[in-house]
């Protein structure tokens, strides 16, 4: 009861000039900004998961490892090849997407006629193998990646000074999420993809290569995870377990938004990132579990998720 009263009073005074419970407004705005940035990563990763599950019906536990590969790709590109951030932002998602296409075409497709549990176990084992390889080579300590010179510095918003790189992350993440949503939900290609998952034989009879579309969808999800990894490298230290650390929260986001819902993945990822940031100001002890508390309530009230369709 005291926790609820404290949360309500804290939220009620957010519009006043003076701090409440010794919380300066600059701290509040800073945490909300961090929450929005985290929400952008949640949205991109959960969108990739929702794509792969909704169109391929695969619970992809390797998604966090693909995110990690994106971060290591930009780091190794700088260290070994001298490739800057901007070229890595273009080429690393393509390379990881091609790796994802290889996984689907030559490995996952062999499990397509079996129970879905086999695909889950395979992707889980693949994630452990990739993390183990990079941990043996580079260790568990984080590797720093510098912010590109063009995106260094602060922007004065009046109420706070915001790092330019965080503004870049929010802008490019929202653009990518909206572009992928438009591709899947508002184009002929997206309609072919959705139809291919519902009735592949009929779509193939119309001359559409459904297996190729499935491979491209998995590659798109992998490339989106790698794109998020490249964006994350200058903020979070590059290390082998960075994917597994964020994957648990990402799965919760997908469940809350609704499995297979692209709009739900985007909206829920952004909202939960902000809620997580706000909870660090109001009641820090609950910030690490607030996402799972929300997931529990959503599953009790609406098992299909906020944007999912009831069976």
C-alpha positions as CSV (number, residue, x, y, z in Angstrom):
1,X,0.0,0.0,0.0
2,X,2.9,2.4,0.8
3,X,4.5,1.5,-2.5
4,X,1.3,2.4,-4.4
5,X,0.8,5.6,-2.5
6,X,4.4,6.6,-3.2
7,X,4.1,5.9,-6.9
8,X,0.8,7.8,-7.3
9,X,2.1,10.8,-5.5
10,X,5.3,10.8,-7.5
11,X,3.4,10.7,-10.8
12,X,1.0,13.3,-9.7
13,X,3.7,15.9,-9.1
14,X,5.7,15.4,-12.3
15,X,4.3,18.7,-13.8
16,X,5.4,20.8,-10.8
17,X,8.7,22.8,-10.8
18,X,10.0,21.5,-7.5
19,X,11.3,18.0,-6.8
20,X,9.3,15.5,-4.9
21,X,11.0,12.8,-2.8
22,X,14.3,14.5,-3.6
23,X,14.0,13.8,-7.3
24,X,15.3,16.7,-9.5
25,X,13.5,17.2,-12.8
26,X,16.8,16.8,-14.6
27,X,17.1,13.2,-13.2
28,X,13.6,12.4,-14.2
29,X,14.1,13.7,-17.7
30,X,17.4,11.8,-17.9
31,X,15.9,8.5,-16.9
32,X,13.0,8.9,-19.3
33,X,15.5,9.6,-22.1
34,X,17.5,6.5,-21.2
35,X,14.2,4.6,-21.0
36,X,13.2,5.8,-24.5
37,X,16.6,4.7,-25.9
38,X,16.3,1.3,-24.3
39,X,12.7,1.2,-25.6
40,X,14.1,1.7,-29.1
41,X,16.3,-1.3,-28.8
42,X,13.4,-3.4,-27.3
43,X,11.2,-2.3,-30.2
44,X,13.8,-3.3,-32.9
45,X,14.7,-6.6,-31.4
46,X,11.1,-7.5,-30.5
47,X,10.1,-6.5,-34.1
48,X,12.6,-9.0,-35.5
49,X,11.3,-11.7,-33.1
50,X,7.7,-11.0,-34.0
51,X,8.5,-11.2,-37.7
52,X,10.2,-14.5,-37.4
53,X,7.5,-16.0,-35.2
54,X,4.6,-14.5,-37.0
55,X,5.7,-15.5,-40.5
56,X,7.8,-18.6,-39.8
57,X,6.3,-19.8,-36.5
58,X,9.8,-20.1,-35.0
59,X,10.7,-19.0,-31.4
60,X,14.2,-17.7,-32.3
61,X,16.4,-17.9,-29.2
62,X,19.4,-17.1,-31.4
63,X,18.1,-13.5,-31.8
64,X,20.2,-12.2,-29.0
65,X,23.3,-13.8,-30.4
66,X,22.6,-12.1,-33.8
67,X,22.3,-8.8,-31.9
68,X,25.7,-9.6,-30.3
69,X,27.2,-10.4,-33.7
70,X,26.1,-7.0,-34.9
71,X,28.0,-5.3,-32.1
72,X,31.1,-7.4,-32.6
73,X,30.8,-6.8,-36.3
74,X,31.2,-3.0,-35.9
75,X,33.9,-3.5,-33.3
76,X,36.0,-5.9,-35.4
77,X,35.4,-3.9,-38.5
78,X,37.1,-1.0,-36.8
79,X,39.9,-3.0,-35.1
80,X,40.8,-5.4,-38.0
81,X,39.8,-3.6,-41.2
82,X,39.7,0.1,-40.3
83,X,36.0,0.3,-41.3
84,X,34.2,3.3,-39.7
85,X,30.9,3.4,-38.0
86,X,28.9,4.5,-41.0
87,X,30.1,1.8,-43.4
88,X,29.6,-0.8,-40.6
89,X,26.0,0.4,-40.2
90,X,25.4,-0.5,-43.8
91,X,27.4,-3.7,-44.2
92,X,27.2,-5.5,-40.8
93,X,23.4,-6.0,-41.0
94,X,23.8,-7.4,-44.6
95,X,26.5,-9.8,-43.5
96,X,24.6,-11.0,-40.4
97,X,21.4,-11.2,-42.5
98,X,23.2,-13.4,-45.0
99,X,24.3,-15.6,-42.0
100,X,20.7,-15.7,-40.9
101,X,19.6,-16.8,-44.4
102,X,22.2,-19.6,-44.2
103,X,20.9,-20.7,-40.8
104,X,17.3,-20.9,-42.1
105,X,18.1,-22.5,-45.5
106,X,20.5,-25.2,-44.4
107,X,19.7,-25.8,-40.8
108,X,16.2,-24.7,-39.6
109,X,14.5,-25.9,-42.8
110,X,15.6,-29.4,-42.0
111,X,13.4,-29.1,-38.8
112,X,10.4,-27.6,-40.5
113,X,8.4,-30.9,-40.5
114,X,9.0,-31.6,-36.9
115,X,7.6,-30.3,-33.7
116,X,8.2,-26.6,-33.1
117,X,10.1,-27.5,-29.9
118,X,13.0,-28.7,-32.1
119,X,13.4,-25.3,-33.7
120,X,13.4,-23.7,-30.2
121,X,16.0,-26.1,-28.9
122,X,18.2,-25.6,-32.0
123,X,18.2,-21.8,-31.8
124,X,18.9,-22.0,-28.1
125,X,21.9,-24.2,-28.7
126,X,23.1,-22.1,-31.5
127,X,23.0,-19.0,-29.3
128,X,25.0,-20.8,-26.6
129,X,27.6,-21.9,-29.2
130,X,28.0,-18.4,-30.6
131,X,28.3,-16.9,-27.2
132,X,30.8,-19.5,-26.1
133,X,33.0,-19.0,-29.2
134,X,33.2,-15.2,-28.7
135,X,33.7,-15.6,-24.9
136,X,36.7,-17.9,-25.4
137,X,38.3,-15.5,-27.9
138,X,37.5,-12.1,-26.3
139,X,36.6,-13.0,-22.7
140,X,33.6,-11.7,-20.7
141,X,34.9,-8.2,-20.2
142,X,33.3,-5.4,-22.2
143,X,35.1,-3.9,-25.2
144,X,34.7,-0.1,-25.7
145,X,33.6,1.3,-29.1
146,X,33.9,5.1,-29.6
147,X,31.0,7.3,-30.5
148,X,31.4,8.4,-34.2
149,X,32.8,12.0,-34.3
150,X,29.8,13.3,-36.2
151,X,27.5,12.3,-33.3
152,X,29.5,13.5,-30.3
153,X,28.4,16.4,-28.2
154,X,25.2,17.5,-26.4
155,X,22.0,19.2,-27.6
156,X,20.5,21.7,-25.2
157,X,16.8,21.1,-25.0
158,X,16.2,23.8,-22.4
159,X,15.3,21.4,-19.6
160,X,18.3,19.1,-20.1
161,X,21.3,18.6,-22.3
162,X,20.9,15.4,-24.3
163,X,23.7,13.5,-26.0
164,X,23.4,13.8,-29.8
165,X,24.0,10.0,-30.2
166,X,20.9,9.2,-28.2
167,X,18.8,11.5,-30.5
168,X,20.3,9.6,-33.5
169,X,19.3,6.3,-32.0
170,X,15.7,7.3,-31.4
171,X,15.4,8.8,-34.8
172,X,16.9,6.0,-36.9
173,X,15.2,3.3,-34.7
174,X,11.8,4.8,-35.2
175,X,12.4,5.1,-39.0
176,X,13.5,1.5,-39.3
177,X,10.5,0.2,-37.2
178,X,8.0,2.2,-39.2
179,X,9.6,1.1,-42.5
180,X,9.5,-2.6,-41.6
181,X,5.9,-2.3,-40.4
182,X,4.9,-0.6,-43.6
183,X,6.7,-3.3,-45.6
184,X,4.9,-6.1,-43.9
185,X,1.5,-4.6,-43.4
186,X,1.0,-2.2,-46.4
187,X,2.8,-3.6,-49.4
188,X,2.1,-6.5,-51.9
189,X,5.3,-8.2,-50.7
190,X,4.0,-8.2,-47.2
191,X,0.7,-9.6,-48.2
192,X,2.5,-12.4,-50.1
193,X,4.5,-13.1,-46.9
194,X,1.4,-13.3,-44.7
195,X,-0.5,-15.4,-47.3
196,X,2.5,-17.8,-47.6
197,X,2.4,-18.5,-43.9
198,X,-1.4,-19.1,-43.9
199,X,-1.6,-21.3,-46.9
200,X,1.8,-22.0,-48.6
201,X,0.5,-24.4,-51.1
202,X,-2.0,-22.0,-52.6
203,X,0.5,-19.2,-52.8
204,X,3.1,-21.5,-54.4
205,X,0.4,-22.5,-57.0
206,X,0.3,-18.8,-58.0
207,X,4.0,-19.0,-58.9
208,X,5.4,-17.4,-55.7
209,X,8.6,-19.0,-54.2
210,X,7.4,-19.4,-50.6
211,X,10.7,-21.1,-49.3
212,X,12.7,-18.1,-50.7
213,X,10.3,-15.7,-48.9
214,X,10.7,-17.6,-45.7
215,X,14.5,-17.4,-46.0
216,X,14.3,-13.7,-46.7
217,X,12.1,-13.1,-43.6
218,X,14.6,-14.8,-41.3
219,X,17.4,-12.8,-43.0
220,X,15.5,-9.6,-42.4
221,X,15.0,-10.4,-38.7
222,X,18.6,-11.2,-38.3
223,X,19.7,-8.0,-40.1
224,X,17.4,-6.0,-37.9
225,X,19.0,-7.6,-34.8
226,X,22.4,-6.8,-36.1
227,X,21.4,-3.2,-36.9
228,X,20.4,-2.8,-33.3
229,X,23.7,-4.3,-32.2
230,X,25.7,-1.8,-34.3
231,X,23.7,1.1,-32.7
232,X,24.3,-0.3,-29.3
233,X,28.1,-0.7,-29.6
234,X,28.9,3.0,-28.7
235,X,26.5,3.0,-25.7
236,X,26.9,-0.5,-24.2
237,X,30.2,-2.2,-24.1
238,X,30.6,-5.0,-26.7
239,X,30.7,-8.3,-24.9
240,X,29.5,-11.9,-25.7
241,X,26.6,-12.0,-23.2
242,X,25.1,-8.7,-24.2
243,X,22.5,-10.5,-26.4
244,X,21.3,-12.9,-23.7
245,X,21.0,-10.1,-21.2
246,X,18.5,-8.2,-23.4
247,X,16.8,-11.2,-25.0
248,X,14.8,-12.1,-21.9
249,X,13.2,-8.6,-21.7
250,X,12.7,-8.7,-25.5
251,X,10.7,-11.9,-25.2
252,X,8.6,-10.3,-22.5
253,X,7.9,-7.4,-24.8
254,X,6.8,-9.7,-27.6
255,X,4.5,-11.6,-25.3
256,X,2.9,-8.4,-24.0
257,X,2.5,-6.9,-27.5
258,X,1.1,-10.2,-28.9
259,X,3.1,-12.9,-30.6
260,X,3.4,-12.1,-34.3
261,X,2.1,-8.6,-34.1
262,X,4.6,-6.1,-35.7
263,X,2.6,-3.1,-34.4
264,X,2.4,-4.6,-31.0
265,X,6.2,-5.2,-30.9
266,X,7.0,-1.6,-31.8
267,X,4.5,0.1,-29.5
268,X,5.1,-2.2,-26.5
269,X,8.9,-2.0,-26.8
270,X,8.8,1.8,-26.7
271,X,6.2,2.0,-23.9
272,X,8.0,-0.5,-21.7
273,X,11.3,1.2,-22.1
274,X,9.8,4.5,-20.9
275,X,8.0,2.7,-18.0
276,X,11.2,1.0,-17.0
277,X,13.0,4.4,-17.0
278,X,10.2,6.0,-15.0
279,X,10.3,3.2,-12.4
280,X,14.0,3.9,-11.8
281,X,12.9,7.3,-10.6
282,X,9.8,6.5,-8.7
283,X,10.8,3.2,-7.1
284,X,14.3,1.9,-8.3
285,X,14.0,-1.5,-6.5
286,X,11.2,-2.5,-8.9
287,X,12.8,-1.3,-12.2
288,X,14.5,-4.6,-13.0
289,X,11.2,-6.5,-12.7
290,X,8.6,-4.0,-13.9
291,X,8.5,-5.5,-17.4
292,X,7.7,-9.0,-16.0
293,X,5.1,-7.7,-13.7
294,X,3.4,-6.0,-16.6
295,X,3.7,-9.3,-18.6
296,X,2.1,-11.3,-15.8
297,X,-0.9,-8.9,-15.6
298,X,-1.3,-8.9,-19.4
299,X,-1.2,-12.7,-19.6
300,X,-3.9,-12.9,-16.9
301,X,-6.2,-10.3,-18.5
302,X,-5.5,-10.9,-22.2
303,X,-3.4,-14.0,-22.9
304,X,-3.1,-13.1,-26.6
305,X,-1.3,-9.9,-25.8
306,X,-2.4,-6.3,-26.1
307,X,-2.3,-6.3,-30.0
308,X,-2.6,-10.1,-30.6
309,X,-5.5,-11.9,-32.0
310,X,-7.5,-14.3,-29.9
311,X,-7.3,-17.9,-31.2
